[in-house]
Amino acid sequence: NDRDLIDKLEAMVEQGMAAMSGSAQPMPAAGAAAPIAEAPPLVPEAPVAAAPAKEMTTGTLIEQTLERPLRPGEVSLDELERAFRETAIEAPVPVAKVEVKAEPAPAAAAPKETKAPKEKAAPKKSMADEGAGEGASIANQSIRVNVDTLEHLMTMVSELVLTRNQLLEISRRNEDTEFKVPLQRLSNVTAELQEGVMKTRMQPIGNAWQKLPRIVRDLSSELGKQIELEMHGADTELDRQVLDLIKDPLTHMVRNSADHGLETPAERLASGKGEQGTIRLSAYHEGGHIIICIADNGRGLNTEKIKAKAISSGLVTEAELEKMSEAQIHKFIFAPGFSTAAAITSVSGRGVGMDVVRTNIDQIGGTIDIKSVAGEGSSVTIKIPLTLAIVSALIVEAAGDRFAIPQLSVVELVRARANSEHRIERIKDTAVLRLRNKLLPLIHLKKLLKIDDGAASDPENGFIVVTQVGSQTFGIVVDGVFHTEEIVVKPMSTKLRHIDMFSGNTILGDGAVIMIIDPNGIAKALGAAGSSAHDMADDNAAHHIGSGEQTTSLLVFRAGSAQPKAVPLGLVTRLEELPADKIEFSNGRYMVQYREQLMPLVAMDGVTIASQGAQPILVFADDGRSMGLVVDEIIDIVEERLNIEVGGSASG
């Protein structure tokens, strides 16, 4: 039965317990040796403590318990128990350095000494790796690219734009809809690629401002002035080619403001200002242009000195100066060799600074304007295009030839008709456009370029491109308008660069080579840059608007006496010069056949109707009826603030 097996198992348990109790007897010796091990003389006893362990491993108790010898690689229960006990005793030993001479101690201490540095070194390595990773990620955000590579890439994109235009031109001529969707997709991708490549050429304008603080510091000590330079919008980006061209103009402008604009500390205190003057430099985007403003809070321009210098230089006569506004007089500072400095110094007096500024700005298709208030300071505004490589242009026709007008200068397109709100009129043999109760000077493109196709042109009808250059607005009369197109600007040939009306040439989608009109050259040819009477009206209007005054457009004329008279321009329907032989006298009144109707004429006191030649007449209309006011001469159109005073009872 199972009883014999149970008895044997119980006997084995008892024998095992006895063996356990026998093996526990040497342990106190080991335990007693532990505290003695703190003393140096007892270090040699370490091998003695290992002797009982050696004896216990050769005992026969385990063999009797297991009833078989140990197999290779097996350990007895005594060895396991001894190992557990020794580990429990050695673990809490606080000082391992005392046992460094003992053989077992170095083995136990060595891992501790080598392990600790590894634990400390590991974080340092990981931090270095992380720092290197962060630096690598930052470095990967920007790379250096050779400028020639960017220029080649820009050239290839320009050729791609030309190819795109050719495909679009083919698509316009053919009504096959199979290619329209892919071509539209190609056009969009090309536009995005062009925009991306343009961004690679962009640089912050602050790169051109880096040397200005040092220049201002040097000028401050050299001139004995306290000057503060404020810079706003340094992160405004523009094309690298444009940036290189405006560095010198900006330097000239800042030096000019420091020398001519700002006063000495004594002069500023005498005028109630602080000792320190300020030059403010700002830049911002506006449409497809970048606007750069250089302003100072100094003395402003000396108008009288500019007048005297202009007369002495032969730039203008006294009679012409009397008709000019201050804004027009101030523009003389851009004339070559013009300077109001009393002596030539290392800073100014040569008269080349402002001339260089205007020349450089004109070369990149920009405009420059100056405003000054005596005693308050001056501000110069520079308006330049963001890029010169690829621009959007309006394709127009004149005398059978096509031309491109940069769309950045185009304000609007107007179709002029004889009986419409937008109509062409004449003042002093000069064509003008009435646009929203304002008259704009006009110039016919084919007459300006002296090209004629022999076709008769209607003087009262036509397409007008309203163009703005700086603060001047005028109209360019063309024969037809086609469409807008992205064009690649090619530089002018050296033999044609002296022609101001052209800024370059381009190739259209159909392969035709056309010239690009320069609005600045058109403005110069029109006289919009200085001598036009319409600019005087615009400048006066801008002055009144800036001062918060309500202005009214007035038509100035002479009638009956040398004293000029005026009528609100909004009341005048048309300006006419009718042949004198068409005027009839009937029933005590002068009449004229005008637009298939009889129009009565009214002459002011002292006005004699001409018997031959042309008679100036102001036409007024109301409720389908017209009336003509006979005058001696139409002078001009001005913007003035009305200050009506009711006078005495003078006759007439």
C-alpha positions as CSV (number, residue, x, y, z in Angstrom):
1,N,0.0,0.0,0.0
2,D,1.0,3.7,0.0
3,R,1.9,3.6,3.7
4,D,5.4,2.5,3.0
5,L,5.9,5.3,0.5
6,I,4.6,7.8,3.0
7,D,6.9,6.6,5.7
8,K,9.9,6.9,3.4
9,L,8.9,10.4,2.5
10,E,8.5,11.4,6.1
11,A,12.0,9.9,6.9
12,M,13.5,11.9,4.1
13,V,12.0,15.0,5.4
14,E,13.4,14.4,8.9
15,Q,16.8,13.7,7.4
16,G,16.6,16.9,5.4
17,M,15.7,18.9,8.4
18,A,18.6,17.4,10.3
19,A,20.9,18.2,7.5
20,M,19.6,21.8,7.4
21,S,20.3,22.2,11.2
22,G,23.8,20.7,10.8
23,S,24.7,23.1,8.0
24,A,23.5,26.1,10.0
25,Q,26.1,25.6,12.7
26,P,29.1,27.2,10.8
27,M,27.0,30.2,9.8
28,P,27.5,32.0,13.2
29,A,31.2,31.9,12.6
30,A,30.7,33.6,9.3
31,G,28.3,36.0,10.9
32,A,30.8,36.7,13.7
33,A,33.5,37.3,11.1
34,A,31.4,40.0,9.5
35,P,31.8,42.6,12.2
36,I,35.4,41.6,12.8
37,A,36.1,42.2,9.1
38,E,35.9,45.9,9.8
39,A,39.4,45.7,11.5
40,P,42.3,45.6,9.1
41,P,44.2,42.8,11.0
42,L,41.4,40.3,10.3
43,V,41.5,40.7,6.6
44,P,43.5,37.4,6.1
45,E,40.7,35.5,7.8
46,A,38.6,35.8,4.6
47,P,40.0,32.6,3.2
48,V,39.1,30.8,6.5
49,A,35.5,31.8,6.2
50,A,35.5,30.2,2.8
51,A,36.8,26.9,4.2
52,P,33.6,25.7,5.8
53,A,31.8,26.5,2.6
54,K,34.2,24.3,0.8
55,E,33.7,21.4,3.3
56,M,29.9,21.7,3.0
57,T,30.0,21.3,-0.7
58,T,31.6,17.9,-0.2
59,G,29.1,16.6,2.3
60,T,27.0,13.5,1.7
61,L,23.7,14.8,3.1
62,I,22.3,15.8,-0.2
63,E,23.2,12.5,-1.7
64,Q,21.2,10.7,1.0
65,T,18.3,13.1,0.5
66,L,18.2,12.7,-3.3
67,E,19.3,9.0,-3.1
68,R,21.5,9.7,-6.1
69,P,24.8,11.5,-6.8
70,L,24.8,15.1,-8.2
71,R,24.9,15.4,-12.0
72,P,27.4,17.6,-13.7
73,G,26.3,21.2,-13.5
74,E,23.9,20.6,-10.5
75,V,24.4,22.3,-7.1
76,S,23.3,21.1,-3.8
77,L,20.8,22.7,-1.5
78,D,23.6,23.6,0.9
79,E,25.4,25.5,-1.7
80,L,22.3,27.4,-2.7
81,E,21.5,28.2,1.0
82,R,25.0,29.3,1.7
83,A,25.0,31.5,-1.4
84,F,21.8,33.2,-0.3
85,R,23.1,33.8,3.2
86,E,26.5,35.2,2.1
87,T,24.7,37.5,-0.3
88,A,22.4,38.7,2.4
89,I,25.4,39.4,4.7
90,E,27.7,41.1,2.1
91,A,25.0,43.3,0.6
92,P,24.6,45.7,3.6
93,V,28.4,46.3,4.0
94,P,28.6,50.1,3.8
95,V,32.3,50.5,3.1
96,A,33.8,48.4,0.4
97,K,37.1,50.3,0.3
98,V,38.3,48.6,3.5
99,E,38.1,45.2,1.9
100,V,39.9,46.3,-1.3
101,K,42.9,44.0,-0.4
102,A,40.7,40.9,0.1
103,E,40.3,38.7,-2.9
104,P,36.5,38.5,-2.8
105,A,36.1,42.2,-2.1
106,P,37.6,43.6,-5.3
107,A,35.4,41.3,-7.3
108,A,32.4,42.7,-5.6
109,A,33.6,46.3,-5.6
110,A,34.8,46.3,-9.1
111,P,31.4,46.2,-10.7
112,K,30.2,49.0,-8.5
113,E,33.1,51.3,-9.4
114,T,32.8,50.6,-13.1
115,K,29.1,50.8,-13.1
116,A,28.7,54.2,-11.5
117,P,30.8,56.1,-14.1
118,K,28.8,54.4,-16.9
119,E,25.5,55.6,-15.3
120,K,26.8,59.2,-15.2
121,A,28.4,59.2,-18.6
122,A,25.3,57.8,-20.3
123,P,23.2,61.0,-19.8
124,K,26.1,63.2,-21.1
125,K,26.3,61.2,-24.2
126,S,22.6,61.3,-24.8
127,M,22.5,65.1,-24.3
128,A,25.3,65.5,-26.8
129,D,23.5,63.3,-29.3
130,E,20.3,65.3,-28.8
131,G,22.1,68.6,-29.2
132,A,23.7,67.4,-32.4
133,G,20.3,66.2,-33.6
134,E,18.8,69.6,-32.9
135,G,21.6,71.4,-34.7
136,A,21.3,69.1,-37.6
137,S,17.6,69.8,-37.8
138,I,18.1,73.5,-37.7
139,A,20.9,73.3,-40.4
140,N,18.6,71.3,-42.6
141,Q,16.1,74.2,-42.7
142,S,18.4,76.3,-44.9
143,I,21.1,75.6,-47.4
144,R,23.6,77.7,-49.4
145,V,23.0,77.8,-53.1
146,N,25.3,79.4,-55.6
147,V,23.8,82.6,-57.2
148,D,24.6,81.3,-60.6
149,T,22.5,78.2,-60.0
150,L,19.5,80.4,-59.0
151,E,20.0,82.6,-62.1
152,H,20.1,79.5,-64.3
153,L,17.0,78.2,-62.6
154,M,15.3,81.6,-63.1
155,T,16.2,81.5,-66.8
156,M,14.8,78.1,-67.2
157,V,11.5,79.1,-65.5
158,S,11.4,82.1,-67.9
159,E,11.7,79.8,-70.8
160,L,9.0,77.6,-69.4
161,V,6.7,80.7,-69.1
162,L,7.3,81.5,-72.7
163,T,6.5,77.9,-73.7
164,R,3.3,78.0,-71.6
165,N,2.3,81.2,-73.3
166,Q,2.8,79.7,-76.7
167,L,0.7,76.7,-75.8
168,L,-2.0,79.0,-74.5
169,E,-1.9,81.0,-77.7
170,I,-2.4,77.8,-79.7
171,S,-5.3,76.8,-77.4
172,R,-7.0,80.2,-78.1
173,R,-6.8,79.7,-81.8
174,N,-8.1,76.2,-81.7
175,E,-11.4,75.2,-80.3
176,D,-10.3,71.7,-79.4
177,T,-11.3,71.1,-75.8
178,E,-9.2,68.0,-75.4
179,F,-6.1,70.0,-74.5
180,K,-7.7,72.8,-72.5
181,V,-7.8,71.0,-69.2
182,P,-4.2,69.8,-69.3
183,L,-3.0,73.2,-70.5
184,Q,-4.9,74.9,-67.7
185,R,-3.2,72.5,-65.2
186,L,0.2,73.2,-66.8
187,S,-0.5,76.9,-66.5
188,N,-1.3,76.7,-62.8
189,V,1.8,74.5,-62.1
190,T,4.0,76.9,-64.1
191,A,2.6,79.8,-62.1
192,E,3.3,78.0,-58.8
193,L,6.8,77.0,-59.9
194,Q,7.5,80.6,-61.0
195,E,6.3,81.9,-57.6
196,G,8.5,79.4,-55.8
197,V,11.6,80.3,-57.8
198,M,11.0,83.9,-57.2
199,K,10.9,83.3,-53.5
200,T,14.4,81.8,-53.7
201,R,15.7,85.1,-55.1
202,M,14.0,87.1,-52.3
203,Q,16.2,88.6,-49.6
204,P,15.2,90.8,-46.6
205,I,15.8,94.5,-47.2
206,G,17.6,94.6,-43.9
207,N,20.6,93.2,-45.7
208,A,20.9,96.6,-47.5
209,W,20.5,98.4,-44.1
210,Q,23.3,96.7,-42.3
211,K,25.9,99.5,-42.8
212,L,23.5,102.4,-42.2
213,P,23.8,102.5,-38.4
214,R,27.6,102.8,-38.6
215,I,27.3,105.5,-41.3
216,V,24.9,107.4,-39.0
217,R,27.2,107.1,-36.1
218,D,30.1,108.4,-38.1
219,L,28.1,111.3,-39.5
220,S,26.8,112.1,-36.0
221,S,30.4,112.6,-34.7
222,E,31.6,114.3,-37.9
223,L,28.7,116.8,-38.1
224,G,28.4,117.4,-34.3
225,K,24.7,116.3,-34.3
226,Q,22.8,113.9,-32.2
227,I,21.1,111.5,-34.7
228,E,19.0,108.4,-34.0
229,L,18.2,105.9,-36.7
230,E,15.0,104.0,-36.6
231,M,14.4,101.1,-38.9
232,H,11.1,99.4,-39.4
233,G,10.2,96.5,-41.8
234,A,13.8,95.2,-42.1
235,D,12.3,91.7,-42.8
236,T,10.4,92.9,-45.9
237,E,11.7,90.9,-48.8
238,L,12.4,91.9,-52.4
239,D,14.4,90.5,-55.4
240,R,18.1,90.3,-54.9
241,Q,18.7,92.1,-58.1
242,V,16.6,95.0,-57.0
243,L,18.2,94.9,-53.5
244,D,21.7,95.4,-55.1
245,L,20.5,98.4,-57.0
246,I,19.0,100.3,-54.1
247,K,21.9,100.0,-51.7
248,D,23.6,103.2,-53.0
249,P,20.4,105.3,-53.2
250,L,19.5,104.4,-49.6
251,T,22.9,105.4,-48.5
252,H,22.7,108.7,-50.3
253,M,19.3,109.4,-48.8
254,V,20.4,108.8,-45.3
255,R,23.5,110.9,-45.6
256,N,21.4,113.7,-47.2
257,S,18.9,113.6,-44.3
258,A,21.8,113.7,-41.7
259,D,23.6,116.6,-43.4
260,H,20.8,118.8,-44.9
261,G,17.7,117.7,-43.0
262,L,18.6,117.6,-39.3
263,E,19.8,120.6,-37.4
264,T,22.5,120.9,-34.8
265,P,21.5,120.5,-31.1
266,A,21.6,124.2,-30.5
267,E,19.4,125.0,-33.5
268,R,16.9,122.3,-32.4
269,L,16.7,123.7,-28.9
270,A,16.1,127.2,-30.3
271,S,13.2,125.9,-32.4
272,G,11.6,124.1,-29.5
273,K,12.7,120.6,-30.5
274,G,14.7,118.0,-28.6
275,E,18.5,117.9,-29.1
276,Q,18.3,114.5,-30.8
277,G,17.1,114.3,-34.4
278,T,15.5,111.2,-35.8
279,I,15.9,109.5,-39.2
280,R,13.1,106.9,-39.8
281,L,13.6,104.2,-42.3
282,S,10.6,102.0,-43.2
283,A,9.7,99.5,-45.8
284,Y,6.5,97.6,-46.6
285,H,4.7,95.8,-49.4
286,E,1.9,97.4,-51.4
287,G,0.5,95.4,-54.2
288,G,3.3,94.3,-56.4
289,H,5.6,97.1,-55.2
290,I,7.7,97.7,-52.2
291,I,7.5,101.2,-50.6
292,I,10.6,102.6,-48.9
293,C,10.2,105.8,-46.9
294,I,13.1,107.8,-45.5
295,A,11.8,110.6,-43.2
296,D,13.4,113.0,-40.7
297,N,12.1,115.5,-38.2
298,G,14.6,118.2,-39.2
299,R,14.3,121.7,-40.8
300,G,12.7,120.6,-44.1
301,L,13.7,121.9,-47.5
302,N,14.5,125.6,-47.9
303,T,12.2,126.6,-50.8
304,E,13.8,130.0,-51.3
305,K,17.3,128.5,-51.6
306,I,16.0,126.0,-54.2
307,K,14.4,128.8,-56.2
308,A,17.5,130.9,-56.2
309,K,19.7,127.9,-57.2
310,A,17.2,126.8,-59.9
311,I,17.2,130.3,-61.5
312,S,21.0,130.7,-61.3
313,S,21.5,127.2,-62.9
314,G,19.2,128.1,-65.7
315,L,16.7,125.4,-65.0
316,V,13.7,127.7,-64.8
317,T,12.7,131.3,-65.1
318,E,11.2,133.5,-62.5
319,A,7.9,133.6,-64.5
320,E,7.8,129.8,-64.5
321,L,8.6,129.6,-60.8
322,E,5.6,131.8,-60.0
323,K,3.3,129.2,-61.6
324,M,4.8,126.3,-59.7
325,S,3.8,124.8,-56.4
326,E,6.2,124.0,-53.6
327,A,6.0,120.3,-54.5
328,Q,7.2,121.0,-58.0
329,I,9.9,123.3,-56.8
330,H,11.2,120.7,-54.4
331,K,11.7,118.3,-57.3
332,F,14.6,120.4,-58.6
333,I,16.8,118.8,-56.0
334,F,16.9,115.7,-58.3
335,A,18.4,117.7,-61.2
336,P,22.0,116.8,-62.1
337,G,24.6,119.0,-60.3
338,F,22.0,120.7,-58.1
339,S,23.0,121.4,-54.5
340,T,22.1,124.1,-52.0
341,A,25.1,123.4,-49.8
342,A,27.3,126.5,-49.2
343,A,30.6,124.5,-49.4
344,I,31.7,121.2,-50.7
345,T,32.5,118.8,-47.9
346,S,33.2,115.1,-47.5
347,V,29.5,114.6,-46.9
348,S,27.7,116.7,-49.5
349,G,27.9,119.7,-51.8
350,R,28.8,117.9,-55.1
351,G,25.2,117.8,-56.4
352,V,25.4,114.2,-57.5
353,G,23.7,112.3,-54.6
354,M,20.0,112.9,-55.4
355,D,20.7,112.7,-59.2
356,V,22.2,109.2,-58.7
357,V,19.3,108.2,-56.5
358,R,16.7,109.1,-59.2
359,T,18.8,107.6,-62.0
360,N,19.1,104.3,-60.1
361,I,15.4,104.2,-59.2
362,D,14.4,104.9,-62.8
363,Q,16.6,102.0,-64.0
364,I,14.6,99.5,-62.1
365,G,11.2,101.0,-63.1
366,G,10.6,102.7,-59.8
367,T,9.5,106.2,-58.8
368,I,10.6,108.7,-56.2
369,D,8.7,111.5,-54.5
370,I,9.5,114.0,-51.9
371,K,7.3,115.9,-49.4
372,S,8.6,118.6,-47.1
373,V,7.2,120.9,-44.5
374,A,9.3,123.8,-43.3
375,G,10.4,123.4,-39.7
376,E,8.8,119.9,-39.5
377,G,11.0,117.7,-41.7
378,S,11.0,115.9,-45.0
379,S,10.1,112.5,-46.3
380,V,11.2,110.7,-49.5
381,T,9.1,107.9,-50.8
382,I,10.5,105.3,-53.1
383,K,8.2,102.9,-55.0
384,I,9.9,100.0,-56.8
385,P,8.7,96.7,-58.2
386,L,9.4,93.5,-56.3
387,T,11.1,91.8,-59.2
388,L,12.4,92.6,-62.7
389,A,12.4,89.2,-64.3
390,I,8.8,88.2,-64.9
391,V,6.0,90.7,-64.8
392,S,2.3,90.9,-65.8
393,A,1.7,93.2,-68.7
394,L,-1.2,94.6,-70.7
395,I,-0.9,94.0,-74.4
396,V,-2.1,96.9,-76.5
397,E,-2.1,98.0,-80.1
398,A,-1.0,101.3,-81.7
399,A,-0.8,101.8,-85.5
400,G,-0.9,98.1,-86.1
401,D,2.0,97.3,-83.7
402,R,1.6,95.6,-80.4
403,F,3.2,96.9,-77.2
404,A,3.3,95.8,-73.5
405,I,2.5,98.1,-70.6
406,P,3.5,96.8,-67.1
407,Q,0.3,96.1,-65.3
408,L,1.7,97.5,-62.0
409,S,1.5,101.0,-63.4
410,V,-2.0,100.5,-64.9
411,V,-4.9,101.9,-62.8
412,E,-7.8,101.2,-65.1
413,L,-9.0,100.9,-68.7
414,V,-11.5,103.4,-70.1
415,R,-13.5,103.3,-73.3
416,A,-14.0,106.9,-74.3
417,R,-17.1,107.9,-76.3
418,A,-18.4,111.2,-77.4
419,N,-21.7,111.0,-75.5
420,S,-20.6,109.0,-72.4
421,E,-19.5,110.0,-69.0
422,H,-15.9,109.3,-70.0
423,R,-15.1,111.6,-72.9
424,I,-12.1,113.2,-74.5
425,E,-12.0,117.0,-74.4
426,R,-9.4,119.6,-75.3
427,I,-7.9,122.5,-73.3
428,K,-5.3,124.7,-75.0
429,D,-4.9,122.2,-77.8
430,T,-4.2,119.5,-75.2
431,A,-6.4,116.4,-75.1
432,V,-7.7,115.6,-71.7
433,L,-10.0,112.9,-70.3
434,R,-12.9,113.7,-68.1
435,L,-12.9,110.9,-65.6
436,R,-15.3,111.2,-62.6
437,N,-15.3,115.0,-62.8
438,K,-11.5,115.1,-63.0
439,L,-9.5,115.9,-66.1
440,L,-6.5,113.8,-66.9
441,P,-3.9,114.7,-69.5
442,L,-3.8,112.3,-72.5
443,I,-1.1,111.3,-74.9
444,H,-1.6,109.3,-78.1
445,L,0.9,106.4,-78.2
446,K,1.3,106.3,-82.0
447,K,1.9,110.1,-82.1
448,L,4.5,109.8,-79.3
449,L,6.3,107.0,-81.1
450,K,5.8,108.8,-84.5
451,I,4.3,105.7,-86.1
452,D,1.2,106.0,-88.4
453,D,-0.6,103.3,-90.3
454,G,-2.5,105.8,-92.4
455,A,-5.9,105.0,-90.8
456,A,-8.0,108.0,-89.7
457,S,-8.4,108.1,-85.9
458,D,-11.5,109.4,-84.1
459,P,-10.4,112.2,-81.7
460,E,-13.4,111.6,-79.4
461,N,-13.4,107.8,-79.2
462,G,-10.7,105.4,-78.2
463,F,-9.2,103.1,-75.6
464,I,-7.4,104.8,-72.8
465,V,-5.0,103.2,-70.4
466,V,-5.1,105.2,-67.2
467,T,-1.5,105.0,-65.8
468,Q,0.0,106.2,-62.6
469,V,3.6,107.2,-62.1
470,G,4.3,108.3,-58.6
471,S,1.7,110.9,-57.7
472,Q,1.0,111.7,-61.4
473,T,-1.9,110.1,-63.3
474,F,-2.4,110.4,-67.0
475,G,-4.0,108.5,-69.9
476,I,-2.3,106.7,-72.8
477,V,-4.6,106.5,-75.9
478,V,-4.2,103.3,-77.9
479,D,-6.1,101.7,-80.8
480,G,-6.9,98.4,-79.2
481,V,-6.5,96.3,-76.1
482,F,-5.8,92.5,-76.3
483,H,-5.3,90.8,-73.0
484,T,-2.9,90.5,-70.0
485,E,0.0,88.2,-70.1
486,E,3.0,87.1,-68.0
487,I,6.0,88.3,-69.9
488,V,9.7,87.7,-69.5
489,V,11.6,91.0,-69.5
490,K,14.6,91.0,-71.8
491,P,17.1,93.9,-71.5
492,M,17.2,96.5,-74.2
493,S,20.0,96.5,-76.7
494,T,22.8,99.0,-76.1
495,K,21.9,100.9,-79.2
496,L,18.3,101.4,-78.0
497,R,18.9,102.2,-74.3
498,H,18.8,105.9,-74.9
499,I,15.1,105.7,-75.8
500,D,13.2,106.6,-72.6
501,M,9.9,105.3,-73.8
502,F,11.0,101.6,-73.7
503,S,12.3,99.6,-70.8
504,G,12.9,96.3,-72.6
505,N,11.4,93.7,-74.9
506,T,9.7,90.4,-74.7
507,I,8.5,87.4,-76.8
508,L,4.8,86.7,-76.9
509,G,3.2,83.3,-77.1
510,D,2.8,83.6,-80.9
511,G,6.6,84.2,-81.2
512,A,6.3,87.9,-81.9
513,V,8.9,90.2,-80.3
514,I,7.3,93.4,-78.9
515,M,8.6,96.4,-77.0
516,I,7.8,97.1,-73.3
517,I,6.5,100.6,-72.7
518,D,8.2,102.5,-69.8
519,P,5.5,104.6,-68.0
520,N,8.3,106.8,-66.6
521,G,9.4,107.7,-70.0
522,I,5.8,108.4,-71.1
523,A,5.4,110.7,-68.1
524,K,8.5,112.6,-69.0
525,A,7.4,113.0,-72.6
526,L,4.0,114.2,-71.4
527,G,5.6,116.7,-69.1
528,A,3.9,115.0,-66.1
529,A,7.2,115.1,-64.1
530,G,7.3,118.9,-63.7
531,S,5.7,121.5,-65.9
532,S,2.1,120.3,-66.4
533,A,-0.5,122.5,-64.9
534,H,-2.5,119.5,-64.0
535,D,0.1,118.3,-61.6
536,M,-0.2,121.7,-59.8
537,A,-3.9,120.9,-59.3
538,D,-3.1,117.4,-58.0
539,D,-0.5,118.7,-55.6
540,N,-2.8,121.4,-54.3
541,A,-5.6,118.8,-53.9
542,A,-3.2,116.5,-52.0
543,H,-2.1,119.4,-49.8
544,H,-5.7,120.3,-48.9
545,I,-6.8,116.7,-48.4
546,G,-3.8,116.2,-46.1
547,S,-4.7,119.2,-44.0
548,G,-8.3,118.0,-43.7
549,E,-9.8,120.8,-45.9
550,Q,-12.7,120.2,-48.3
551,T,-11.7,121.1,-51.8
552,T,-13.6,121.7,-55.0
553,S,-12.5,121.4,-58.6
554,L,-12.8,124.7,-60.3
555,L,-12.5,125.7,-64.0
556,V,-10.6,128.9,-64.3
557,F,-11.3,131.2,-67.3
558,R,-11.2,134.9,-68.4
559,A,-14.2,136.7,-69.6
560,G,-14.6,140.5,-70.2
561,S,-11.5,141.5,-68.2
562,A,-8.1,140.3,-67.2
563,Q,-9.4,139.2,-63.8
564,P,-9.8,135.4,-63.8
565,K,-13.1,133.8,-63.0
566,A,-14.0,130.3,-61.9
567,V,-17.0,127.9,-62.0
568,P,-17.3,124.5,-60.3
569,L,-16.1,121.9,-62.7
570,G,-19.0,119.6,-61.8
571,L,-21.4,122.0,-63.4
572,V,-19.6,122.1,-66.8
573,T,-20.8,119.5,-69.2
574,R,-18.3,120.2,-72.0
575,L,-15.6,122.5,-73.1
576,E,-15.9,123.5,-76.7
577,E,-14.2,125.7,-79.3
578,L,-16.8,126.3,-82.0
579,P,-16.1,128.0,-85.3
580,A,-17.1,131.7,-85.2
581,D,-18.9,131.4,-88.6
582,K,-21.3,128.9,-87.1
583,I,-22.6,131.3,-84.5
584,E,-25.9,133.0,-85.5
585,F,-27.8,136.0,-84.2
586,S,-31.6,135.5,-84.0
587,N,-34.3,137.3,-82.1
588,G,-31.8,139.3,-80.2
589,R,-29.8,136.3,-79.0
590,Y,-26.8,134.4,-80.2
591,M,-27.5,130.8,-81.2
592,V,-25.4,127.9,-82.5
593,Q,-26.3,124.6,-84.1
594,Y,-24.9,122.2,-81.5
595,R,-25.5,118.4,-81.7
596,E,-28.5,118.7,-84.0
597,Q,-30.1,121.3,-81.7
598,L,-30.1,125.1,-81.3
599,M,-28.2,126.1,-78.2
600,P,-28.4,129.6,-76.9
601,L,-25.2,131.4,-76.0
602,V,-24.8,133.9,-73.2
603,A,-21.9,136.4,-73.2
604,M,-20.7,138.0,-70.0
605,D,-20.2,141.7,-69.8
606,G,-17.3,142.9,-71.8
607,V,-17.1,139.7,-73.8
608,T,-17.0,140.2,-77.6
609,I,-17.9,137.2,-79.7
610,A,-15.2,136.4,-82.2
611,S,-16.0,137.1,-85.9
612,Q,-13.5,134.6,-87.1
613,G,-11.5,131.7,-85.8
614,A,-12.6,129.6,-82.8
615,Q,-14.7,130.8,-79.9
616,P,-14.2,129.1,-76.5
617,I,-17.5,128.1,-74.9
618,L,-18.5,126.4,-71.6
619,V,-21.4,124.1,-72.2
620,F,-23.9,123.6,-69.3
621,A,-26.7,121.0,-69.6
622,D,-29.8,120.3,-67.4
623,D,-32.8,118.1,-68.1
624,G,-31.9,117.6,-71.8
625,R,-31.4,121.3,-72.5
626,S,-28.0,123.0,-73.1
627,M,-26.7,126.5,-72.8
628,G,-23.3,127.9,-73.8
629,L,-21.3,130.5,-71.8
630,V,-19.1,132.6,-74.1
631,V,-15.6,133.3,-72.6
632,D,-12.4,134.8,-73.8
633,E,-10.0,132.1,-72.6
634,I,-10.0,128.9,-70.7
635,I,-7.0,129.0,-68.3
636,D,-6.8,125.8,-66.1
637,I,-8.5,123.5,-63.7
638,V,-7.5,123.7,-60.0
639,E,-8.5,122.2,-56.7
640,E,-9.2,124.9,-54.1
641,R,-11.0,125.2,-50.8
642,L,-14.1,127.4,-51.4
643,N,-14.3,130.4,-49.2
644,I,-17.2,132.4,-50.7
645,E,-17.6,136.0,-49.7
646,V,-20.7,138.0,-50.7
647,G,-19.3,141.3,-52.0
648,G,-20.8,144.7,-52.9
649,S,-23.3,145.6,-55.5
650,A,-20.9,145.8,-58.5
651,S,-22.7,145.7,-61.8
652,G,-22.4,142.8,-64.1
